[in-house]
Amino acid sequence: MSIIEKYQQHFLPEYSNYPHGRYFSIFLLRKIESEAIFRTEGSGEPLSREFVHAGTKTDDEIIQRVVISKRKQTAVERRTGRELLRKNELLFTDPKQKANPPSPCALNRNNPCGKCMDCMIYGYAAGGGGAQKSRVITDDAFSLHPAHTIIGTKQFNALFDTGTMRDPESGEPSTSIGTDEYVKPEAIFLDIETIKDVTAAEFQYILGNILRSTRYGAISSRIGKVQNQIVGIALSDCELVSNLEWTQAAYDILRGEADEPDFPLHLETVQQVAAQTLTALSEDVVGSVTLLPQADVEALLAEMKSLYGDETAVTNLLKTATSAYPGN
């Protein structure tokens, strides 16, 4: 029996527009594997960061943590999934479009088709009518270490063909010079993605998007390599803890008697502590919570690897899930 079949009773048998209170929480460690830049504005802007308590103690100091905003996470994963849908011709056109020929469903445009897996899972709102609330619930992810520990700065410039900073024709100096803040390699962010009321096929699609997304933040064609490591998965009838609470609880254990944890830390060390804190935090949740055994999590990841290694199986999964939506 596969892991999906083992927990089949927690999935919806078919798509429903009404809430059923079936939650999957995917607990992630996002490990930075190259320099990365997480900011909300253009070049030269500082990294996104927030002042928060270091840990869970009432007398803890206030520190700055680097933040990966919720949209910066799901936008990457949506594009990963949409690439797969586009490959299989499963992105459609908005039937209300007046353009001739109509343009296909796309992000950041007012033309959602309202029929593809991306629209039906991650949500959409059309100006001309129609909406779908996202069933993937996210929040800002916080760095495990303080900002001053994991931030570096680097100067950038753009040379002309002559290899200098001066225009070979006008002799004017280039204005393409400045300094960027970046997150250092091996920094770790703790993050929870909560999935609500999905079918088994939708769950596999969402999980596949997370596992197959590898670059986040600005200038992602050259930096921003990230490894998404799944620490645990929980089934529940309510939303569980916050990213910040989980991060602070793990920080408390990892720093021990020191002011802050060493940097960098081995991923395995953080995994063990993160899993340990999950068990403790889940005990305080007012609701029904089932943490999947680690053996089941590993077996599920093996199944996902096998599934996405079979192109025909993936195509069949996407087509079956898409055909079950209203109007398809």
N, C-alpha and C positions, 0 to 999 in steps of 0.2 A: 504494500500500500504506500502510495506517495504521501508526502507531507501535506500537500494540498488536499488530498482525499481525507487524510486523517482529521483535518480541521474543517471539513466541508460544511459542518453545521453552523459555523460562524460567518460564512459567506452568504450573501443574498443569492437565491436561486436564479433570479433575473433582475434586471435593472428596475429600480423604483425611485420615483421622485419624492417619496415621503421618507422622513427620518425613521430609522429602526433601532438606533442605539447600538450598532455593532462597530466597535472601534478596533483598529489595528494600530499599534504604536511601534514604529521602527526606530530603534535607538542607534545613532550613528556617531562614529568618530570621523571627522573630516581632517585628515592629515595633509598638511601642505608639503608638497614634494619639490617645489621650486619657489622662487620668489613669487609673491602674489599681491595684488592690489585690490582692496575692497573699499570702494568709496561711492558716493552718490552723485558726484559732479564730474567735471572734465579733468583734463590733465593738470597736474600741479596742486590739486586739492588734497587735503590730508585724508588719511584713512578714517573710516567711520569708527567711532569709539564711544563708549558710555562710561560714566562713573557709577560703580556699583560696589557693594560690600565684597570683600575678598572671599569670605567663606560664610558659614552659617552661624557663627558665634555672635552674640549680641554686641560684644565690644570690638568686633573686627574693624580693621581700617577700611577706608574707602580707596579703591584703586580704579584705574582705567583699564577696560578690556576692549580689545578690537572686536568689531561686530561684522558678521556677514548678514546683511538684511535678508528677510524672508523672500523677497522678490528676486534677489540675486541668486538664490538657490533654485527655486522652482522654475525660473525662466530658462536656466541651463537645461534642467531635466525635461522640461516641456519640449525644447528644441530637439533634444535627443530622441524623444518619442515621436515628434512630428516628422523627423527625418525618416524614421521607419515607416510611418503611415504614408508619407509621400512616395517612398519607394514602392509601396504596395498599392498605390493609387486609391488610398482611403481617406484623402482630404477632399472635401466636396466644396461646392459653391453655394453661397447664400441665395436661396430662391427669391429673396426680395430685392436683390441687386438690380439696378437699372442699367448698369454698364453693359456694353455689348462689344466683345464677349465678356461675360462676368469673370472676375478674378477669383482664384481659389481661396479657401479659408487661410488666413494668415494672422500672425500675432501683430499687435499694435496697429491694427487697421479695423475699421468698423464694418468688417465683413465676415464674422464668424458663421460657419455653416450650421452650427447647432446640431450636427449629426455625427461628427467624427468622435473618436475616443478622447482626443485632447479636449474638445469642447465639453463633452459630457462628463469628464472626470475632473479637469482642472477649472472648469467653469468659463462663462463668458457673459457679456452684457452687450446687447446690440442697441444702438441708438434708435433704430426704427422699431424696436420691440423685441421681446424674447430675452430670457436670461436663464442661466444655470449656475447655481451656487457651487463653488469648488468643494469637492469631497476630499481634497488633500489639504489638511490643516497644518500650517507652518508658523514658525516664529523666528525672531532673530537668533542667530547662533553666536555664542560668546566664546572668546578664546579662553583656554584653560589658564594660561599664564597672563600676568599683567602686560599691558601694552608696551611699557618701557623695556621689557625683556625680549619681546619678539619683533620689535619694529627696527628696521634699518632704513637708511636714506641713500639714495644714489642719484648722481647727476646724469642727465641725459642731454644729448645734442643731436643735430642732424647735419652731417657734412655734405658739402657739394661734391660734384664729380672730381674736383681737384684734390679732395681729401682735406680741405680746410673749411673753416666756418665763415669764409667770405665768398660772396657771389662772384664768380669769375668774370662776369660781364660788368656789373655795376660797382663791384668792390665793396658793397655794403655788407655789414656783418649779419649773420643769420640771427633771427629772433627765436629760433627753435632750440632754446637751451633753458634748462630749469632743473629742479630737484623733485624727485618723487619719494614718498614714503612707501615702504613695502613690508609685507609680513615675511619673516625669515623662514627658510625651509625647516621642516620638522615641527613647526608650531601645530597645535591640535585644537580643534573646535568641537564642542559637544553639541549635538543637535538631535531633535526628535521630529520625525514626520509622522503625523497622525492621519490615518486613512479611515474614512467613515462610510459605512454602508456600500460596500463594493462586492461585485461578483468575483469568483476565483480568477477569471481571465483578466479582469480589471486590476486586481491585486498583482498578478504576474507582470502586467504591463508597467505599472507604477514602480514595482521593485526593480524591474529590468532597467527602467530609466535612471534610477538612482545608481545602480551598479555599473552602468555603461557611461555615465557622465564623468568626465575626467578633467575638465578645465573650467574654472570659475573666476569671476572678477574681471578687471580691466586688462586690456592688451592680452587676451587669452590665447591669441595665436602664437605668442612667444613666451609667456609666463603663465602662472596660475594653475599649474598641474596639481591636482588634488586626488588623493585616494580616499574613497568612501568605504569605511570599514563598519560592518554591521555588528554591533555588540550584543543586541538582543531584540526580541520581538515579543510584544505583549498583546493579549486579547482582553478586551474589557467592554463594559457597557457605559463608559464615560471617558472623558479625556483625563490623562494622567498628569504627571508633574511637568513643570516648565523647564525649558532649556537652562535658564539661569539657576534654578534650584538644583538641578542635576550637576551643573558645572561647579557650583559652590560646594556641594557635598563632596564631590571628587577631589576638589582642591584641598579641602580640610585634611583628607587622608594622605594625599600625596606630599603635602608639605611637612607633615609630622610636627616636629618641634621647631623646625626652621621657619624663617619669615615667608618663604615661598618655595615651591618645588624646584628641583634642578631643571635646567634647560640645556639641551633637549632631553626628553624622556623617551625610553623605548616604548614603542606602540603597545607591546605586550603588557608592559607594566600598567599603562593607562587602561587598557582593556580590562584587566583583572579588577582594578579599582572601580571602574565605571560600572561593571556588571555587579559588583558588590553593593554599590550605592543604589543601584536600581532595585535590587531585592529589598533593601531597607526602606526606600522611599515608597515603594508600591504598597507596603503594609499600612501606610497612613492614608491611602486613597479610600474615599467613601464610595464603594462600588465593588463590583465583581471584577477581579483581575487575575489573569492566568499568564504567567511568564513561560514562554516556550523553553523546554530544556535545551541546553546548549547543543546536544546531539541532534535535536530536531532542527535547530537553526542551521547547523552545518549541513545537514541533509537537504534542507530547502535550498541553500545556496548552491549545492551540487546539482540539484534539479534545475535550477535557473541556468546554470552554466551549460547543462546538457540541452535545455530547451533552446537557448539562443544560439547554440552551435548548430542547430538544425533549421535551416532557412525555411523549409516547407512547413515545419511545425509552427514556427512563429507566424508565418502568413496565415495559416489556418486559424490560429488563435485570434489574430487581429480581425479576420473576416467574420468569424463566429461572434465575437464580442460586438462588433460594429452592427451586424445585421439584427441584433437583439434590441437596438435602440428604437424608440418610437419614430415612425416616419421612414425607416430604412427597409 
